[in-house]
Amino acid sequence: MTGWERFVDSFFNARVAAEYAPKVLEGMGVTVLLALAVIVAGIAAGLALAVLRAMGVRVVNWVIVAVVDVLRALPPLVIIVLFFFGLPGMGIQMSGFVAAWLALSLVLMAFAEEIFWAGITAVPPGQWEASRAIGMRFAPTFFLVILPQAIRMVVPPLTNRTIAITKGTALASVVAVPEILGAAQAGVSFSFNPTPLTLAAVAYLALFVPVVFLGRWVETRFAWKR
Amino acid sequence: MPIWLDDLLLNFFSLEIIREAWPILLQGLWQTVLLSLLVVPLGLAGGVMLAVFSTVRTPWVRWPLMVWVDLFRALPPLVLLVFVYAGLPFAGIEVNAWTAVAIGFFLNTGAYYGEILRAGIESVPAGQSEAARSLGLSRLRTMRLVVLPQAVRNVLPDLVSNTLEVVKLTSIASVVALPELLFQARQAQSVTYNATPIMVAAIAYVLLLWPLVRLVSRLENRQIAGKR
């Protein structure tokens, strides 16, 4: 075999591809499910924390800032490993899927909180003053005037951060979740051929290239007006 | 002492295990620092190259570069790393863990730094480079002495924030058995059947990176304040 034939036989082997394509497709389903669960839980929790922080109870805010800082300093993989291998010792068993979901959701929560909070503080104080002057109470002012403007402002950074964290779903392969990468690695060790990894790369590109383009579009569409 | 607290101390903060695992965790921490000192400059170098080439107006240069950047931003870094580490040997190219990590990070973080720096270069008014060119500076010196310094200043918060992410990302090197902090912690955990080493590693990451987190926060807040 020439070098080129060997290369094609290794990375684009049709027989192996046909055999493991269904597994990788199933993996895509798991990846999408995990990603959606992380996005919903992480952004909802982040928004809730930012709203809580806006209430301005000093002790609560210290706790929020501390938790968010720790979650921003920790690598997501460390949190996943800690949940999956550490908590069973405390009598809390969780599947790899739940460990990955919980860890990535917490990380997204922390980043989303920071971003929402930045948006809330960036709304000009005149908005507060005007609403209060026409007789609106704190809660209607905050939820009907301030928060909608804040959320619109933070759409671009939030989208980018969400995309980055969603790509962390590949980390779930470390705790034996059969998502795309996990399924592909199993395929490589069964077939002694790296073609399943090529399939995995293609699967990720099919999922994330549109998402990267979406991120670019959102960035121009919701751009800060200077 | 309540039982759950006792459990917690025993499973996550066992002094005996800390004493036992300390030397290899320290080695791991050192490797993590070394690894960061390798991949951050490597990614920055790749990023500067990508960003500078993206100012070339020829479509034959611009389009392949955009495809390249989007490709490596779309692939999760762990997928790239596993592909390099487990795939290349099949093509007859033997790579050790360090080389695989270097290649993977160069491709991935290079693309991210490149995208950030490109935005920075585009934020510098065209008049700056026009003025520099008309003063007789060569293209390269215009870029190096006039455009890049301003570009870097404009996107400093994003650069620092990405650097924080890159240092955190070095933990995925544990997957290819590079003995950095997380890998050593997992080794210690599997020998002792106790999660204390992983907890110690987590605390080490927080202590190491917390100052950077604060810095990113401050820079970002300043950026938002400046824009309103």
Interface residues (C-beta under 8 A of the other chain):
Chain A: G3 R6 F7 S10 F11 D69 V70 R72 A73 L74 P75 P76 L77 V78 I79 V81 L82 F85 G86 L87 G89 M90 G91 E114 A118 G119 T121 A122 P124 A164 K167 G168 T169 A170 L171 S173 V174 I180 L181 Q185 V188 N193 P194 L197 T198 A200 A201 Y204 L205 F208 V209 V211 V212 F213 W224 R226
Chain B: W4 D7 L8 L10 N11 F12 D70 L71 R73 A74 L75 P76 P77 L78 V79 V82 F83 A86 G87 F90 A91 G92 L164 E165 K168 L169 T170 S171 I172 S174 V175 L182 A185 R186 Q189 N194 A195 I198 M199 A201 A202 Y205 V206 L208 L209 W210 L212 V213 R214 V216 S217 E220 N221 I224 A225 K227 R228
